[in-house]
Amino acid sequence: MSSDKPTKSAKEKPNAYNKALGLLVRREQSARELKAKLDRSGYSADESAVAIDALKSQEYQSDARFAELLARSRAANGYGPRRIFAELKSHGVNDAEIGAAIDALECDWRDLGRRQLQRHFGRKPAADVKERSRRAAFLLRRGFDAATVSVLTRADIGDPGDEFD
């Protein structure tokens, strides 16, 4: 009762290009992510670099496209531009591509921050300085810049029409 099918251990390992392509089929990834995953899978640095270069030249891998998708996703989840910038930087995306991705969002960061405050703290204004500080810390952790946080935490978030006059 022996089978002619090869076992998992007898299967050949795909080349670096096919492995990276398989990873990109699942989701968009930065070049740094792909390299790290190929390295962990045992591919040589040269083989990984050739595979990633080939994928870039065929436009299957693009750090700019990755940055746009991740920035859009994070903004939709209520994160500010500083947090998005830092996350994209950690993925190895260059500053110009990060800036372009954030600019392409055309996001009203104050409105997004206000909505995050309302979602997390409700519509009641901060009762005291301590509460205002808690709200400011929350927005700063989510990646909003200090100027936006200052405007939002000093405004009455229950009255969105008057806060930006």
C-alpha positions, 0 to 999 in steps of 0.5 A: 500500500505504498503511495507514489505521492511525494511526502511533504518532506520530499517536496522541493522548496519553491524558488525565492521568486515563487515564494515571494510571489505567493506571499504577495498574492495573499496581501500587499507587502513592502520589499523589506517584509518580503526580504525578511520572510525570504531570509527566514525561509532560508533563501540566500540574500542574493537570491532574495534580492534578485527575486524582489527586483524581478517582482518590482520590475514587473510591478507585482511589488511596489512600496508606494502601493503598499504605503497607499493601502496601509495608510488608507487602512490605518486612517479608516481605523482612526489613526493619525498621520504621525502613527501612519508615518512611523508604521510605514517607516518601520516597513522600510518605505522611504519618506517620499513614498510615505509623504505621497501616501499620506497626502493622497488620503486627503484626510481631514485630520481634525475631523478624524480626531474629533470622531475618535474622541467622540467614539472613545469618550462620548460627546460630553466635554472634558470636566477638568484638566486631568480629563483633558490630559487623558484625551490629549494622551489618547490622541497623541498615542493614535498619532495625531500631531500636537497642534491638532490635539491642542485644538481638539482637547480645548474645544467642546467636542459636543459642539462640532460647529464652533470648535474650528472657528 
